[in-house]
């Protein structure tokens, strides 16, 4: 993922709040290529209507300046209505871990805003991200 100038804080490192945005962009690109995105302001599948339930991150080494950064993610658990991702921010060569954490989402029914099951299509895509046990 590209790190832009406006992702940086006054010290020239990625601002802590921008990690969530960078992760969201990486996940969005992954899912969009597989048919799950927003187009013309509308969801291309019902599964993109979901909410983040939990986001936790541990910062290891600051990302300094602009340029590309590796954003690695996987699914630790795929439930009926939710999913738990693990993620890491790494240098492009993989040698430096900048941050790691987890992000949990729950799929919502657009009419009721209540949890609802993932579609078979989303389960197929998510299964490609399942972390081996």
N, C-alpha and C positions, 0 to 999 in steps of 0.2 A: 504494500500500500504506500502511496506517496504521502510524505509529511510535508505540509505547506507552511509558509511563514506564519500564517495566522493560527497554526497549531501550537506555536511556541509561546512561552511565557517571557517576561522581561529578562530572564537569565539566559535565554536562548535554548532552553530544553523544552520538550513537549510538555504542555500543561497537563496536570493530572486528569482533568475532566475530559481531555481530548482522546484518551485511550478508549473510552467507551464509544466515542464517535468513530474512531478508526476501526474498532472491532465491528461495529454496526455496518460500516461500509463494506468491509471484507465479507461478512456474512451475506449482506444484501447482494453483492456481486455473485457469490457462489450460488445462491438460490435463484437469482434472476436468470442465469444461464440455463437453469433446469426448469424454467417455467413458472416460478413463484416470485412475483414482483408486483410493482404498481406500474401501470401504463395509463397515461392520460388521466392521472388522478384516481384510477380505479384498480382494485386488486385483480391480478390475472388468475388468482386461485383463492379460495376461502382461507387457506392456511396462513396467508400473510397477515391476517387479522389476529394478532397475538400481542401480548403485553409482557414486558420484562418483570419477573417476580422477584429476582434477586440478582445483584451484580456485586462481586467481590474481586478485589485485585490487590496483589502485592507487588510493589515496585522494587526492582533489584538494582538496575543501573540506568541512569537517565539516557533518554534518546536526545542527542545533541544535534541541533540544526535540522535543515531540510534534507529531503532525499527519500529514497525507498527504504522501507522497513518490512521485515517478514512478520506476517500475522498468521499464526498457526492455530487452528481450532479443530475440535472434534466433539462428538456427542458421547457423553459418559452414560447417559440414561435417556431412553425414549419411553415415556409413559403413554397412557391413553390420551391425556389432554396436555401434557407438559413435556418439556425436554430440558436436560441439563447439559450445557456445553462446558468444556474445559478450553482454555486458550493460553497462548504464550505470544509475547512480542519478542522477536529475535532479530539480531543483525542478519543481513542477507546471507552471510556465510554460515550462519547458525551457531557461531562460536559464543556470542554474547546474548544472554537472556536479559531483556530489559524489564519485563513484567510477566506475571502469570496470574491466572484466576479462574473464576467460574461465572457463568451467566445462566440463569434459569428463565424459561419462558413458559407461558401458558396460552394455549389457543382459546380464543373467545368467539362466541356466537355474536355476529354483528347486531342482531336484533335485541338480545337479552344481556349481552356483556357477561354471560356466564361461561364457565369452561365447557368446551365441546371437543369431541375427539378429532384427532388429525385425520386427514383423508388418506386413502391408500397411496396416492401420488406422493404426498409429503413423507409418508413412512418409507417409501422406496428411496427417496432422496436422502432422508436422514440415515437410512441404513448404510449408505456409502460413507458416512462420517463416524459410525460407531467405533469407538476405541476397542481394540482387541483386549480380551480379559487375560 
